[in-house]
Amino acid sequence: MTTIDQEKIDYIVGMLQDIKYGSLVITIHEGHVIQVDSIEKKRFAPKSKPTNTRVLQASK
């Protein structure tokens, strides 16, 4: 088993603490952490639909 240096551990923990929604991808090569990708999502609440969306047109 390969040990992970403290700098990488601190970075990964910091990223995990900062992200609210999304993912953290840790790339390992030959037992070593070589890359960390963070993808953060921003979700917006849907707008409520009006109850009456019908448009009345005057007859010609």
MARDREN-85016 format. One record per residue: residue in three letters; z, y, x of N, C-alpha, C, O in turn; residue number from 1. Coordinates in nm, 2 decimals. Example, Ala and Ser with C-alpha at 12.3 -4.5 7.8 and 13.67 -1.06 7.14 Angstrom:
<pt><res>ALA</res><n_up>0.78</n_up><n_north>-0.57</n_north><n_east>1.32</n_east><ca_up>0.78</ca_up><ca_north>-0.45</ca_north><ca_east>1.23</ca_east><c_up>0.78</c_up><c_north>-0.33</c_north><c_east>1.32</c_east><o_up>0.85</o_up><o_north>-0.33</o_north><o_east>1.42</o_east><n>1</n></pt>
<pt><res>SER</res><n_up>0.71</n_up><n_north>-0.22</n_north><n_east>1.28</n_east><ca_up>0.71</ca_up><ca_north>-0.11</ca_north><ca_east>1.37</ca_east><c_up>0.79</c_up><c_north>0.00</c_north><c_east>1.29</c_east><o_up>0.80</o_up><o_north>0.11</o_north><o_east>1.34</o_east><n>2</n></pt>
***
This chain:
<pt><res>MET</res><n_up>0.00</n_up><n_north>-0.12</n_north><n_east>0.09</n_east><ca_up>0.00</ca_up><ca_north>0.00</ca_north><ca_east>0.00</ca_east><c_up>0.00</c_up><c_north>0.12</c_north><c_east>0.09</c_east><o_up>0.08</o_up><o_north>0.13</o_north><o_east>0.19</o_east><n>1</n></pt>
<pt><res>THR</res><n_up>-0.09</n_up><n_north>0.22</n_north><n_east>0.05</n_east><ca_up>-0.10</ca_up><ca_north>0.34</ca_north><ca_east>0.13</ca_east><c_up>0.00</c_up><c_north>0.45</c_north><c_east>0.07</c_east><o_up>0.02</o_up><o_north>0.45</o_north><o_east>-0.05</o_east><n>2</n></pt>
<pt><res>THR</res><n_up>0.06</n_up><n_north>0.52</n_north><n_east>0.16</n_east><ca_up>0.15</ca_up><ca_north>0.63</ca_north><ca_east>0.11</ca_east><c_up>0.07</c_up><c_north>0.76</c_north><c_east>0.09</c_east><o_up>-0.03</o_up><o_north>0.78</o_north><o_east>0.15</o_east><n>3</n></pt>
<pt><res>ILE</res><n_up>0.12</n_up><n_north>0.83</n_north><n_east>-0.01</n_east><ca_up>0.05</ca_up><ca_north>0.96</ca_north><ca_east>-0.04</ca_east><c_up>0.13</c_up><c_north>1.07</c_north><c_east>0.01</c_east><o_up>0.25</o_up><o_north>1.08</o_north><o_east>-0.01</o_east><n>4</n></pt>
<pt><res>ASP</res><n_up>0.07</n_up><n_north>1.16</n_north><n_east>0.09</n_east><ca_up>0.15</ca_up><ca_north>1.27</ca_north><ca_east>0.15</ca_east><c_up>0.20</c_up><c_north>1.37</c_north><c_east>0.04</c_east><o_up>0.14</o_up><o_north>1.38</o_north><o_east>-0.07</o_east><n>5</n></pt>
<pt><res>GLN</res><n_up>0.31</n_up><n_north>1.43</n_north><n_east>0.07</n_east><ca_up>0.38</ca_up><ca_north>1.52</ca_north><ca_east>-0.03</ca_east><c_up>0.30</c_up><c_north>1.63</c_north><c_east>-0.08</c_east><o_up>0.31</o_up><o_north>1.67</o_north><o_east>-0.20</o_east><n>6</n></pt>
<pt><res>GLU</res><n_up>0.21</n_up><n_north>1.69</n_north><n_east>0.00</n_east><ca_up>0.12</ca_up><ca_north>1.80</ca_north><ca_east>-0.04</ca_east><c_up>0.04</c_up><c_north>1.75</c_north><c_east>-0.16</c_east><o_up>0.02</o_up><o_north>1.83</o_north><o_east>-0.26</o_east><n>7</n></pt>
<pt><res>LYS</res><n_up>-0.02</n_up><n_north>1.63</n_north><n_east>-0.16</n_east><ca_up>-0.10</ca_up><ca_north>1.58</ca_north><ca_east>-0.26</ca_east><c_up>-0.02</c_up><c_north>1.55</c_north><c_east>-0.39</c_east><o_up>-0.06</o_up><o_north>1.58</o_north><o_east>-0.50</o_east><n>8</n></pt>
<pt><res>ILE</res><n_up>0.10</n_up><n_north>1.49</n_north><n_east>-0.37</n_east><ca_up>0.19</ca_up><ca_north>1.47</ca_north><ca_east>-0.48</ca_east><c_up>0.23</c_up><c_north>1.60</c_north><c_east>-0.55</c_east><o_up>0.22</o_up><o_north>1.61</o_north><o_east>-0.68</o_east><n>9</n></pt>
<pt><res>ASP</res><n_up>0.27</n_up><n_north>1.70</n_north><n_east>-0.47</n_east><ca_up>0.31</ca_up><ca_north>1.83</ca_north><ca_east>-0.53</ca_east><c_up>0.19</c_up><c_north>1.89</c_north><c_east>-0.61</c_east><o_up>0.21</o_up><o_north>1.95</o_north><o_east>-0.71</o_east><n>10</n></pt>
<pt><res>TYR</res><n_up>0.07</n_up><n_north>1.88</n_north><n_east>-0.55</n_east><ca_up>-0.05</ca_up><ca_north>1.94</ca_north><ca_east>-0.62</ca_east><c_up>-0.07</c_up><c_north>1.87</c_north><c_east>-0.75</c_east><o_up>-0.09</o_up><o_north>1.94</o_north><o_east>-0.85</o_east><n>11</n></pt>
<pt><res>ILE</res><n_up>-0.07</n_up><n_north>1.74</n_north><n_east>-0.75</n_east><ca_up>-0.09</ca_up><ca_north>1.66</ca_north><ca_east>-0.88</ca_east><c_up>0.01</c_up><c_north>1.69</c_north><c_east>-0.98</c_east><o_up>-0.02</o_up><o_north>1.71</o_north><o_east>-1.10</o_east><n>12</n></pt>
<pt><res>VAL</res><n_up>0.14</n_up><n_north>1.69</n_north><n_east>-0.94</n_east><ca_up>0.25</ca_up><ca_north>1.72</ca_north><ca_east>-1.04</ca_east><c_up>0.23</c_up><c_north>1.86</c_north><c_east>-1.09</c_east><o_up>0.25</o_up><o_north>1.89</o_north><o_east>-1.21</o_east><n>13</n></pt>
<pt><res>GLY</res><n_up>0.20</n_up><n_north>1.96</n_north><n_east>-1.01</n_east><ca_up>0.17</ca_up><ca_north>2.10</ca_north><ca_east>-1.05</ca_east><c_up>0.06</c_up><c_north>2.11</c_north><c_east>-1.15</c_east><o_up>0.07</o_up><o_north>2.18</o_north><o_east>-1.25</o_east><n>14</n></pt>
<pt><res>MET</res><n_up>-0.05</n_up><n_north>2.03</n_north><n_east>-1.13</n_east><ca_up>-0.16</ca_up><ca_north>2.03</ca_north><ca_east>-1.23</ca_east><c_up>-0.11</c_up><c_north>1.97</c_north><c_east>-1.36</c_east><o_up>-0.15</o_up><o_north>2.02</o_north><o_east>-1.47</o_east><n>15</n></pt>
<pt><res>LEU</res><n_up>-0.04</n_up><n_north>1.86</n_north><n_east>-1.35</n_east><ca_up>0.01</ca_up><ca_north>1.80</ca_north><ca_east>-1.48</ca_east><c_up>0.10</c_up><c_north>1.89</c_north><c_east>-1.56</c_east><o_up>0.10</o_up><o_north>1.89</o_north><o_east>-1.68</o_east><n>16</n></pt>
<pt><res>GLN</res><n_up>0.18</n_up><n_north>1.97</n_north><n_east>-1.49</n_east><ca_up>0.27</ca_up><ca_north>2.06</ca_north><ca_east>-1.56</ca_east><c_up>0.20</c_up><c_north>2.18</c_north><c_east>-1.62</c_east><o_up>0.24</o_up><o_north>2.24</o_north><o_east>-1.72</o_east><n>17</n></pt>
<pt><res>ASP</res><n_up>0.08</n_up><n_north>2.22</n_north><n_east>-1.56</n_east><ca_up>0.01</ca_up><ca_north>2.34</ca_north><ca_east>-1.61</ca_east><c_up>-0.09</c_up><c_north>2.31</c_north><c_east>-1.73</c_east><o_up>-0.12</o_up><o_north>2.39</o_north><o_east>-1.81</o_east><n>18</n></pt>
<pt><res>ILE</res><n_up>-0.13</n_up><n_north>2.18</n_north><n_east>-1.74</n_east><ca_up>-0.23</ca_up><ca_north>2.15</ca_north><ca_east>-1.83</ca_east><c_up>-0.17</c_up><c_north>2.12</c_north><c_east>-1.97</c_east><o_up>-0.07</o_up><o_north>2.05</o_north><o_east>-1.98</o_east><n>19</n></pt>
<pt><res>LYS</res><n_up>-0.23</n_up><n_north>2.18</n_north><n_east>-2.08</n_east><ca_up>-0.18</ca_up><ca_north>2.16</ca_north><ca_east>-2.21</ca_east><c_up>-0.26</c_up><c_north>2.05</c_north><c_east>-2.28</c_east><o_up>-0.20</o_up><o_north>1.96</o_north><o_east>-2.34</o_east><n>20</n></pt>
<pt><res>TYR</res><n_up>-0.39</n_up><n_north>2.06</n_north><n_east>-2.28</n_east><ca_up>-0.48</ca_up><ca_north>1.97</ca_north><ca_east>-2.34</ca_east><c_up>-0.59</c_up><c_north>1.94</c_north><c_east>-2.24</c_east><o_up>-0.65</o_up><o_north>2.04</o_north><o_east>-2.19</o_east><n>21</n></pt>
<pt><res>GLY</res><n_up>-0.62</n_up><n_north>1.82</n_north><n_east>-2.22</n_east><ca_up>-0.73</ca_up><ca_north>1.79</ca_north><ca_east>-2.13</ca_east><c_up>-0.71</c_up><c_north>1.66</c_north><c_east>-2.05</c_east><o_up>-0.64</o_up><o_north>1.57</o_north><o_east>-2.09</o_east><n>22</n></pt>
<pt><res>SER</res><n_up>-0.76</n_up><n_north>1.66</n_north><n_east>-1.93</n_east><ca_up>-0.75</ca_up><ca_north>1.54</ca_north><ca_east>-1.84</ca_east><c_up>-0.74</c_up><c_north>1.58</c_north><c_east>-1.70</c_east><o_up>-0.79</o_up><o_north>1.68</o_north><o_east>-1.65</o_east><n>23</n></pt>
<pt><res>LEU</res><n_up>-0.68</n_up><n_north>1.49</n_north><n_east>-1.62</n_east><ca_up>-0.67</ca_up><ca_north>1.50</ca_north><ca_east>-1.48</ca_east><c_up>-0.73</c_up><c_north>1.38</c_north><c_east>-1.42</c_east><o_up>-0.68</o_up><o_north>1.27</o_north><o_east>-1.45</o_east><n>24</n></pt>
<pt><res>VAL</res><n_up>-0.83</n_up><n_north>1.39</n_north><n_east>-1.34</n_east><ca_up>-0.90</ca_up><ca_north>1.27</ca_north><ca_east>-1.28</ca_east><c_up>-0.87</c_up><c_north>1.27</c_north><c_east>-1.13</c_east><o_up>-0.90</o_up><o_north>1.37</o_north><o_east>-1.06</o_east><n>25</n></pt>
<pt><res>ILE</res><n_up>-0.81</n_up><n_north>1.16</n_north><n_east>-1.08</n_east><ca_up>-0.77</ca_up><ca_north>1.15</ca_north><ca_east>-0.94</ca_east><c_up>-0.87</c_up><c_north>1.05</c_north><c_east>-0.88</c_east><o_up>-0.87</o_up><o_north>0.93</o_north><o_east>-0.92</o_east><n>26</n></pt>
<pt><res>THR</res><n_up>-0.94</n_up><n_north>1.09</n_north><n_east>-0.78</n_east><ca_up>-1.04</ca_up><ca_north>1.00</ca_north><ca_east>-0.72</ca_east><c_up>-0.98</c_up><c_north>0.94</c_north><c_east>-0.59</c_east><o_up>-0.93</o_up><o_north>1.02</o_north><o_east>-0.50</o_east><n>27</n></pt>
<pt><res>ILE</res><n_up>-0.98</n_up><n_north>0.81</n_north><n_east>-0.58</n_east><ca_up>-0.93</ca_up><ca_north>0.74</ca_north><ca_east>-0.47</ca_east><c_up>-1.04</c_up><c_north>0.67</c_north><c_east>-0.39</c_east><o_up>-1.13</o_up><o_north>0.62</o_north><o_east>-0.45</o_east><n>28</n></pt>
<pt><res>HIS</res><n_up>-1.04</n_up><n_north>0.68</n_north><n_east>-0.26</n_east><ca_up>-1.14</ca_up><ca_north>0.62</ca_north><ca_east>-0.17</ca_east><c_up>-1.06</c_up><c_north>0.55</c_north><c_east>-0.06</c_east><o_up>-0.99</o_up><o_north>0.61</o_north><o_east>0.02</o_east><n>29</n></pt>
<pt><res>GLU</res><n_up>-1.08</n_up><n_north>0.42</n_north><n_east>-0.05</n_east><ca_up>-1.02</ca_up><ca_north>0.33</ca_north><ca_east>0.05</ca_east><c_up>-0.86</c_up><c_north>0.36</c_north><c_east>0.05</c_east><o_up>-0.80</o_up><o_north>0.36</o_north><o_east>0.16</o_east><n>30</n></pt>
<pt><res>GLY</res><n_up>-0.81</n_up><n_north>0.37</n_north><n_east>-0.07</n_east><ca_up>-0.66</ca_up><ca_north>0.38</ca_north><ca_east>-0.08</ca_east><c_up>-0.61</c_up><c_north>0.52</c_north><c_east>-0.06</c_east><o_up>-0.48</o_up><o_north>0.54</o_north><o_east>-0.06</o_east><n>31</n></pt>
<pt><res>HIS</res><n_up>-0.69</n_up><n_north>0.62</n_north><n_east>-0.05</n_east><ca_up>-0.65</ca_up><ca_north>0.76</ca_north><ca_east>-0.02</ca_east><c_up>-0.70</c_up><c_north>0.85</c_north><c_east>-0.13</c_east><o_up>-0.81</o_up><o_north>0.84</o_north><o_east>-0.18</o_east><n>32</n></pt>
<pt><res>VAL</res><n_up>-0.61</n_up><n_north>0.94</n_north><n_east>-0.17</n_east><ca_up>-0.65</ca_up><ca_north>1.04</ca_north><ca_east>-0.27</ca_east><c_up>-0.75</c_up><c_north>1.14</c_north><c_east>-0.20</c_east><o_up>-0.71</o_up><o_north>1.20</o_north><o_east>-0.10</o_east><n>33</n></pt>
<pt><res>ILE</res><n_up>-0.87</n_up><n_north>1.15</n_north><n_east>-0.25</n_east><ca_up>-0.97</ca_up><ca_north>1.24</ca_north><ca_east>-0.19</ca_east><c_up>-1.01</c_up><c_north>1.36</c_north><c_east>-0.27</c_east><o_up>-1.06</o_up><o_north>1.46</o_north><o_east>-0.23</o_east><n>34</n></pt>
<pt><res>GLN</res><n_up>-0.98</n_up><n_north>1.35</n_north><n_east>-0.41</n_east><ca_up>-1.03</ca_up><ca_north>1.45</ca_north><ca_east>-0.50</ca_east><c_up>-0.94</c_up><c_north>1.45</c_north><c_east>-0.62</c_east><o_up>-0.90</o_up><o_north>1.35</o_north><o_east>-0.67</o_east><n>35</n></pt>
<pt><res>VAL</res><n_up>-0.92</n_up><n_north>1.57</n_north><n_east>-0.68</n_east><ca_up>-0.85</ca_up><ca_north>1.59</ca_north><ca_east>-0.81</ca_east><c_up>-0.93</c_up><c_north>1.68</c_north><c_east>-0.89</c_east><o_up>-0.96</o_up><o_north>1.79</o_north><o_east>-0.85</o_east><n>36</n></pt>
<pt><res>ASP</res><n_up>-0.97</n_up><n_north>1.63</n_north><n_east>-1.01</n_east><ca_up>-1.05</ca_up><ca_north>1.72</ca_north><ca_east>-1.10</ca_east><c_up>-0.97</c_up><c_north>1.74</c_north><c_east>-1.23</c_east><o_up>-0.91</o_up><o_north>1.65</o_north><o_east>-1.28</o_east><n>37</n></pt>
<pt><res>SER</res><n_up>-0.96</n_up><n_north>1.87</n_north><n_east>-1.27</n_east><ca_up>-0.88</ca_up><ca_north>1.90</ca_north><ca_east>-1.39</ca_east><c_up>-0.98</c_up><c_north>1.96</c_north><c_east>-1.49</c_east><o_up>-1.06</o_up><o_north>2.05</o_north><o_east>-1.47</o_east><n>38</n></pt>
<pt><res>ILE</res><n_up>-0.98</n_up><n_north>1.90</n_north><n_east>-1.61</n_east><ca_up>-1.06</ca_up><ca_north>1.95</ca_north><ca_east>-1.72</ca_east><c_up>-0.97</c_up><c_north>1.99</c_north><c_east>-1.84</c_east><o_up>-0.90</o_up><o_north>1.90</o_north><o_east>-1.90</o_east><n>39</n></pt>
<pt><res>GLU</res><n_up>-0.96</n_up><n_north>2.12</n_north><n_east>-1.86</n_east><ca_up>-0.87</ca_up><ca_north>2.17</ca_north><ca_east>-1.97</ca_east><c_up>-0.95</c_up><c_north>2.20</c_north><c_east>-2.09</c_east><o_up>-1.06</o_up><o_north>2.26</o_north><o_east>-2.08</o_east><n>40</n></pt>
<pt><res>LYS</res><n_up>-0.90</n_up><n_north>2.16</n_north><n_east>-2.20</n_east><ca_up>-0.96</ca_up><ca_north>2.18</ca_north><ca_east>-2.33</ca_east><c_up>-0.89</c_up><c_north>2.30</c_north><c_east>-2.40</c_east><o_up>-0.77</o_up><o_north>2.32</o_north><o_east>-2.40</o_east><n>41</n></pt>
<pt><res>LYS</res><n_up>-0.97</n_up><n_north>2.38</n_north><n_east>-2.48</n_east><ca_up>-0.92</ca_up><ca_north>2.48</ca_north><ca_east>-2.56</ca_east><c_up>-0.97</c_up><c_north>2.45</c_north><c_east>-2.70</c_east><o_up>-1.09</o_up><o_north>2.45</o_north><o_east>-2.73</o_east><n>42</n></pt>
<pt><res>ARG</res><n_up>-0.87</n_up><n_north>2.43</n_north><n_east>-2.79</n_east><ca_up>-0.91</ca_up><ca_north>2.40</ca_north><ca_east>-2.93</ca_east><c_up>-0.87</c_up><c_north>2.52</c_north><c_east>-3.02</c_east><o_up>-0.76</o_up><o_north>2.57</o_north><o_east>-3.01</o_east><n>43</n></pt>
<pt><res>PHE</res><n_up>-0.96</n_up><n_north>2.55</n_north><n_east>-3.11</n_east><ca_up>-0.93</ca_up><ca_north>2.66</ca_north><ca_east>-3.21</ca_east><c_up>-0.91</c_up><c_north>2.59</c_north><c_east>-3.34</c_east><o_up>-0.98</o_up><o_north>2.50</o_north><o_east>-3.38</o_east><n>44</n></pt>
<pt><res>ALA</res><n_up>-0.81</n_up><n_north>2.65</n_north><n_east>-3.42</n_east><ca_up>-0.79</ca_up><ca_north>2.60</ca_north><ca_east>-3.55</ca_east><c_up>-0.90</c_up><c_north>2.63</c_north><c_east>-3.64</c_east><o_up>-0.96</o_up><o_north>2.74</o_north><o_east>-3.63</o_east><n>45</n></pt>
<pt><res>PRO</res><n_up>-0.95</n_up><n_north>2.54</n_north><n_east>-3.73</n_east><ca_up>-1.06</ca_up><ca_north>2.57</ca_north><ca_east>-3.82</ca_east><c_up>-1.02</c_up><c_north>2.68</c_north><c_east>-3.92</c_east><o_up>-0.90</o_up><o_north>2.69</o_north><o_east>-3.96</o_east><n>46</n></pt>
<pt><res>LYS</res><n_up>-1.11</n_up><n_north>2.76</n_north><n_east>-3.95</n_east><ca_up>-1.09</ca_up><ca_north>2.86</ca_north><ca_east>-4.05</ca_east><c_up>-1.08</c_up><c_north>2.80</c_north><c_east>-4.19</c_east><o_up>-1.16</o_up><o_north>2.70</o_north><o_east>-4.22</o_east><n>47</n></pt>
<pt><res>SER</res><n_up>-0.99</n_up><n_north>2.84</n_north><n_east>-4.27</n_east><ca_up>-0.99</ca_up><ca_north>2.78</ca_north><ca_east>-4.40</ca_east><c_up>-1.10</c_up><c_north>2.83</c_north><c_east>-4.49</c_east><o_up>-1.15</o_up><o_north>2.95</o_north><o_east>-4.48</o_east><n>48</n></pt>
<pt><res>LYS</res><n_up>-1.16</n_up><n_north>2.74</n_north><n_east>-4.57</n_east><ca_up>-1.27</ca_up><ca_north>2.77</ca_north><ca_east>-4.65</ca_east><c_up>-1.23</c_up><c_north>2.85</c_north><c_east>-4.77</c_east><o_up>-1.13</o_up><o_north>2.82</o_north><o_east>-4.83</o_east><n>49</n></pt>
<pt><res>PRO</res><n_up>-1.31</n_up><n_north>2.95</n_north><n_east>-4.82</n_east><ca_up>-1.27</ca_up><ca_north>3.01</ca_north><ca_east>-4.94</ca_east><c_up>-1.28</c_up><c_north>2.92</c_north><c_east>-5.06</c_east><o_up>-1.37</o_up><o_north>2.83</o_north><o_east>-5.06</o_east><n>50</n></pt>
<pt><res>THR</res><n_up>-1.20</n_up><n_north>2.93</n_north><n_east>-5.16</n_east><ca_up>-1.20</ca_up><ca_north>2.84</ca_north><ca_east>-5.27</ca_east><c_up>-1.32</c_up><c_north>2.86</c_north><c_east>-5.36</c_east><o_up>-1.37</o_up><o_north>2.76</o_north><o_east>-5.42</o_east><n>51</n></pt>
<pt><res>ASN</res><n_up>-1.38</n_up><n_north>2.98</n_north><n_east>-5.37</n_east><ca_up>-1.49</ca_up><ca_north>3.00</ca_north><ca_east>-5.45</ca_east><c_up>-1.60</c_up><c_north>3.06</c_north><c_east>-5.37</c_east><o_up>-1.60</o_up><o_north>3.18</o_north><o_east>-5.34</o_east><n>52</n></pt>
<pt><res>THR</res><n_up>-1.70</n_up><n_north>2.98</n_north><n_east>-5.32</n_east><ca_up>-1.80</ca_up><ca_north>3.03</ca_north><ca_east>-5.24</ca_east><c_up>-1.93</c_up><c_north>3.05</c_north><c_east>-5.32</c_east><o_up>-2.04</o_up><o_north>3.08</o_north><o_east>-5.26</o_east><n>53</n></pt>
<pt><res>ARG</res><n_up>-1.93</n_up><n_north>3.03</n_north><n_east>-5.44</n_east><ca_up>-2.05</ca_up><ca_north>3.05</ca_north><ca_east>-5.53</ca_east><c_up>-2.09</c_up><c_north>3.19</c_north><c_east>-5.54</c_east><o_up>-2.01</o_up><o_north>3.28</o_north><o_east>-5.56</o_east><n>54</n></pt>
<pt><res>VAL</res><n_up>-2.22</n_up><n_north>3.22</n_north><n_east>-5.52</n_east><ca_up>-2.27</ca_up><ca_north>3.35</ca_north><ca_east>-5.53</ca_east><c_up>-2.35</c_up><c_north>3.36</c_north><c_east>-5.66</c_east><o_up>-2.44</o_up><o_north>3.28</o_north><o_east>-5.69</o_east><n>55</n></pt>
<pt><res>LEU</res><n_up>-2.31</n_up><n_north>3.46</n_north><n_east>-5.74</n_east><ca_up>-2.38</ca_up><ca_north>3.47</ca_north><ca_east>-5.87</ca_east><c_up>-2.50</c_up><c_north>3.57</c_north><c_east>-5.85</c_east><o_up>-2.48</o_up><o_north>3.68</o_north><o_east>-5.79</o_east><n>56</n></pt>
<pt><res>GLN</res><n_up>-2.62</n_up><n_north>3.54</n_north><n_east>-5.90</n_east><ca_up>-2.73</ca_up><ca_north>3.62</ca_north><ca_east>-5.89</ca_east><c_up>-2.77</c_up><c_north>3.67</c_north><c_east>-6.03</c_east><o_up>-2.76</o_up><o_north>3.60</o_north><o_east>-6.13</o_east><n>57</n></pt>
<pt><res>ALA</res><n_up>-2.81</n_up><n_north>3.80</n_north><n_east>-6.04</n_east><ca_up>-2.85</ca_up><ca_north>3.85</ca_north><ca_east>-6.17</ca_east><c_up>-2.99</c_up><c_north>3.79</c_north><c_east>-6.21</c_east><o_up>-3.08</o_up><o_north>3.78</o_north><o_east>-6.12</o_east><n>58</n></pt>
<pt><res>SER</res><n_up>-3.00</n_up><n_north>3.75</n_north><n_east>-6.33</n_east><ca_up>-3.13</ca_up><ca_north>3.69</ca_north><ca_east>-6.38</ca_east><c_up>-3.23</c_up><c_north>3.80</c_north><c_east>-6.40</c_east><o_up>-3.19</o_up><o_north>3.91</o_north><o_east>-6.45</o_east><n>59</n></pt>
<pt><res>LYS</res><n_up>-3.35</n_up><n_north>3.77</n_north><n_east>-6.37</n_east><ca_up>-3.46</ca_up><ca_north>3.87</ca_north><ca_east>-6.38</ca_east><c_up>-3.53</c_up><c_north>3.86</c_north><c_east>-6.51</c_east><o_up>-3.62</o_up><o_north>3.94</o_north><o_east>-6.54</o_east><n>60</n></pt>
***
